[in-house]
Amino acid sequence: MAKDLEIRCPDCGSRLRVDPRTGEIVAHGPGAKPADLGEAARQHQELRAGKEDAFRSALAAERDRKEELDSLFRKAADKARKDDSEAKPDRPLDDRWR
């Protein structure tokens, strides 16, 4: 049996428990509030640092993907040029696609 998902409501901040199979709300209640302002600031800094780390890793992955795609494109272009020069028909008026 799958565990219930705990989700925070973006509007009111309350905590919702949702059954993943049916999508029904099993329980709801107020979200956990920090004890004091210092605790809230610490939670905010941790959340912000986590988002910045996720952004940096996603950006690095996209850069790597760009380099990989550029490399694949260059290889395909070289292969196409090579294949094109070698694949000239003996009789140019022949229909090669039949």
MIMI-185273 format. One record per residue: residue number from 0; residue in three letters; chain; x, y, z of N, C-alpha, C in turn. Coordinates in steps of 0.001 Angstrom, whole numbers. Each point is the difference from the previous one (the first is absolute). Last residue first. Layout:
# MIMI-185273
(NUM, 'ALA', 'A', (X, Y, Z), (X, Y, Z), (X, Y, Z)) ...
# end
This chain:
# MIMI-185273
(97, 'ARG', 'A', (13091, 4727, -55909), (-903, -1116, -312), (548, -1284, 487)) (96, 'TRP', 'A', (2125, 4480, 177), (-945, -273, 1073), (-963, -1133, -314)) (95, 'ARG', 'A', (3483, 2135, -2873), (608, -782, 1087), (-1008, -465, 1029)) (94, 'ASP', 'A', (-54, 1197, -5404), (-760, 327, 1201), (531, -870, 1130)) (93, 'ASP', 'A', (2830, 1745, -4432), (-715, -1123, 629), (-732, 493, 1234)) (92, 'LEU', 'A', (2990, 2674, -2736), (-1425, 97, -281), (-797, -1152, 579)) (91, 'PRO', 'A', (4899, 407, 287), (-686, 1029, 789), (-1493, 78, -242)) (90, 'ARG', 'A', (3485, -4146, -192), (-746, 747, -1001), (-854, 1026, 743)) (89, 'ASP', 'A', (2864, -2329, 2660), (731, -166, -1256), (-673, 789, -1113)) (88, 'PRO', 'A', (-500, 1698, 5125), (-472, -1073, -886), (835, -55, -1283)) (87, 'LYS', 'A', (1695, 1562, 4972), (-475, 581, -1257), (-439, -1140, -923)) (86, 'ALA', 'A', (1842, 115, 4800), (-1224, -636, -467), (-548, 635, -1271)) (85, 'GLU', 'A', (3919, 1428, 2714), (232, -1357, -464), (-1216, -612, -697)) (84, 'SER', 'A', (-30, 4407, 2000), (1032, 9, -1035), (230, -1384, -579)) (83, 'ASP', 'A', (-3080, 575, 3562), (-486, 698, -1182), (1029, -36, -1120)) (82, 'ASP', 'A', (1044, -1714, 4311), (-922, -872, -715), (-468, 641, -1292)) (81, 'LYS', 'A', (2698, 2616, 2834), (772, -1142, -476), (-888, -928, -844)) (80, 'ARG', 'A', (-2040, 3634, 2162), (888, 483, -1055), (774, -1148, -627)) (79, 'ALA', 'A', (-2658, -1007, 3692), (-846, 332, -1147), (846, 508, -1161)) (78, 'LYS', 'A', (2144, -847, 4111), (-427, -1252, -621), (-839, 275, -1245)) (77, 'ASP', 'A', (1258, 3672, 2608), (1174, -584, -647), (-367, -1284, -730)) (76, 'ALA', 'A', (-3347, 1981, 2574), (290, 838, -1161), (1212, -537, -752)) (75, 'ALA', 'A', (-1168, -2077, 4054), (-1000, -292, -1027), (258, 813, -1261)) (74, 'LYS', 'A', (2732, 838, 3750), (251, -1349, -510), (-979, -343, -1128)) (73, 'ARG', 'A', (-635, 4086, 2254), (1219, 41, -806), (305, -1371, -612)) (72, 'PHE', 'A', (-3608, 287, 3011), (-309, 685, -1251), (1225, 44, -914)) (71, 'LEU', 'A', (505, -1745, 4350), (-778, -913, -839), (-325, 636, -1348)) (70, 'SER', 'A', (2141, 2722, 3173), (897, -1058, -444), (-730, -982, -921)) (69, 'ASP', 'A', (-2540, 3337, 2082), (889, 600, -1001), (951, -1045, -574)) (68, 'LEU', 'A', (-2746, -1309, 3577), (-770, 154, -1234), (837, 633, -1109)) (67, 'GLU', 'A', (1958, -388, 4267), (-247, -1334, -545), (-763, 90, -1326)) (66, 'GLU', 'A', (702, 3943, 2455), (1257, -479, -567), (-178, -1361, -655)) (65, 'LYS', 'A', (-3677, 1741, 2304), (278, 813, -1185), (1269, -478, -678)) (64, 'ARG', 'A', (-1125, -1932, 4104), (-879, -495, -1056), (239, 777, -1298)) (63, 'ASP', 'A', (2220, 1403, 3874), (545, -1274, -461), (-829, -547, -1152)) (62, 'ARG', 'A', (-1623, 3821, 2064), (1245, 321, -718), (631, -1264, -560)) (61, 'GLU', 'A', (-3764, -516, 2733), (-368, 565, -1300), (1235, 370, -816)) (60, 'ALA', 'A', (627, -1504, 4416), (-501, -1100, -830), (-385, 500, -1391)) (59, 'ALA', 'A', (1261, 3178, 3218), (1166, -782, -431), (-429, -1155, -899)) (58, 'LEU', 'A', (-3410, 2522, 1963), (711, 815, -977), (1225, -745, -536)) (57, 'ALA', 'A', (-2432, -1957, 3502), (-781, -44, -1237), (687, 800, -1098)) (56, 'SER', 'A', (1911, 135, 4289), (173, -1331, -587), (-792, -137, -1292)) (55, 'ARG', 'A', (-430, 4028, 2429), (1356, -152, -520), (207, -1359, -650)) (54, 'PHE', 'A', (-4119, 813, 2156), (128, 804, -1211), (1379, -162, -618)) (53, 'ALA', 'A', (-819, -2044, 4131), (-751, -687, -1050), (110, 766, -1318)) (52, 'ASP', 'A', (1881, 1985, 3801), (765, -1183, -380), (-694, -745, -1140)) (51, 'GLU', 'A', (-2258, 3641, 1861), (1160, 467, -757), (861, -1177, -456)) (50, 'LYS', 'A', (-3663, -886, 2821), (-466, 400, -1327), (1162, 468, -869)) (49, 'GLY', 'A', (910, -1072, 4486), (-387, -1202, -734), (-462, 328, -1409)) (48, 'ALA', 'A', (928, 3545, 2939), (1242, -678, -386), (-308, -1259, -800)) (47, 'ARG', 'A', (-3652, 2321, 1832), (615, 779, -1068), (1283, -667, -498)) (46, 'LEU', 'A', (-2156, -1873, 3727), (-829, -179, -1187), (618, 720, -1199)) (45, 'GLU', 'A', (2027, 613, 4166), (189, -1378, -453), (-781, -263, -1282)) (44, 'GLN', 'A', (-602, 4175, 2100), (1346, -92, -581), (278, -1408, -525)) (43, 'HIS', 'A', (-4048, 705, 2325), (-27, 709, -1273), (1364, -91, -697)) (42, 'GLN', 'A', (-407, -1727, 4330), (-730, -843, -946), (-18, 645, -1390)) (41, 'ARG', 'A', (1849, 2539, 3485), (857, -1143, -301), (-664, -922, -1020)) (40, 'ALA', 'A', (-2510, 3604, 1658), (1069, 488, -870), (933, -1140, -406)) (39, 'ALA', 'A', (-3371, -949, 3114), (-600, 258, -1311), (1066, 477, -988)) (38, 'GLU', 'A', (1274, -548, 4482), (-257, -1305, -617), (-586, 172, -1396)) (37, 'GLY', 'A', (545, 3858, 2554), (1312, -543, -355), (-119, -1348, -703)) (36, 'LEU', 'A', (-3875, 2071, 1847), (430, 645, -1236), (1361, -522, -465)) (35, 'ASP', 'A', (-2885, -3360, 2946), (287, 1423, 125), (520, 541, -1344)) (34, 'ALA', 'A', (-1884, -4437, 354), (-142, 426, 1389), (236, 1508, 164)) (33, 'PRO', 'A', (-1995, -2232, -4616), (1256, 95, 744), (-239, 582, 1398)) (32, 'LYS', 'A', (-3763, -2912, -2578), (507, 1368, 41), (1299, 31, 797)) (31, 'ALA', 'A', (-3142, -3752, -2988), (898, 207, 1132), (570, 1410, -76)) (30, 'GLY', 'A', (-4855, -921, -2104), (1396, -346, -234), (834, 263, 1234)) (29, 'PRO', 'A', (-5345, -1295, 63), (923, 1125, -115), (1434, -492, -191)) (28, 'GLY', 'A', (-3725, -3251, -1799), (194, 709, 1248), (974, 1139, -187)) (27, 'HIS', 'A', (-2648, -4847, -2280), (515, 1345, -200), (113, 679, 1355)) (26, 'ALA', 'A', (-760, -5213, -2777), (-5, 844, 1195), (525, 1379, -376)) (25, 'VAL', 'A', (-1045, -3171, -3384), (-234, -864, 1145), (-108, 831, 1275)) (24, 'ILE', 'A', (-898, 869, -5484), (638, 570, 1187), (-402, -847, 1193)) (23, 'GLU', 'A', (301, -1925, -5157), (-869, 622, 1003), (822, 520, 1169)) (22, 'GLY', 'A', (1421, -2594, -3990), (99, 1442, -115), (-878, 735, 1005)) (21, 'THR', 'A', (1020, -4923, -911), (-1299, 576, -328), (57, 1504, -215)) (20, 'ARG', 'A', (4022, -2518, 977), (-772, -837, -922), (-1290, 677, -440)) (19, 'PRO', 'A', (3022, 1983, 3258), (520, 52, -1361), (-805, -836, -1005)) (18, 'ASP', 'A', (-1565, 2757, 4504), (183, -1395, -384), (471, -21, -1455)) (17, 'VAL', 'A', (810, 4112, 3581), (-749, -447, -1166), (330, -1467, -279)) (16, 'ARG', 'A', (249, 4307, 3896), (445, -1365, -268), (-891, -565, -1085)) (15, 'LEU', 'A', (1496, 5284, 1619), (-989, -933, -527), (647, -1368, -145)) (14, 'ARG', 'A', (722, 5138, 2682), (576, -1271, -417), (-1120, -944, -424)) (13, 'SER', 'A', (222, 5669, -172), (-382, -1161, 793), (596, -1268, -603)) (12, 'GLY', 'A', (281, 4678, -1709), (1120, -577, 731), (-371, -1203, 848)) (11, 'CYS', 'A', (-2585, 2962, -3238), (-134, 249, 1438), (1130, -589, 831)) (10, 'ASP', 'A', (141, -97, -4921), (-796, 1168, 377), (36, 273, 1499)) (9, 'PRO', 'A', (2160, -3826, -2130), (691, 1242, -337), (-777, 1249, 413)) (8, 'CYS', 'A', (151, -4995, 2360), (-870, 812, -840), (701, 1323, -307)) (7, 'ARG', 'A', (2446, -4758, 1036), (-333, 1275, 636), (-823, 822, -983)) (6, 'ILE', 'A', (707, -5586, 687), (132, 1165, -865), (-387, 1239, 788)) (5, 'GLU', 'A', (1150, -5675, 324), (-255, 1200, 789), (340, 1205, -857)) (4, 'LEU', 'A', (-1580, -5392, -1003), (850, 1132, -343), (-363, 1177, 886)) (3, 'ASP', 'A', (-438, -5504, 1017), (-706, 1232, -344), (1023, 1094, -299)) (2, 'LYS', 'A', (1246, -5175, -854), (-133, 986, 1069), (-782, 1199, -504)) (1, 'ALA', 'A', (-664, -5081, -1956), (787, 1221, -140), (-245, 941, 1176)) (0, 'MET', 'A', (-243, -5539, -231), (-841, 1177, 0), (887, 1242, 0)) 
# end
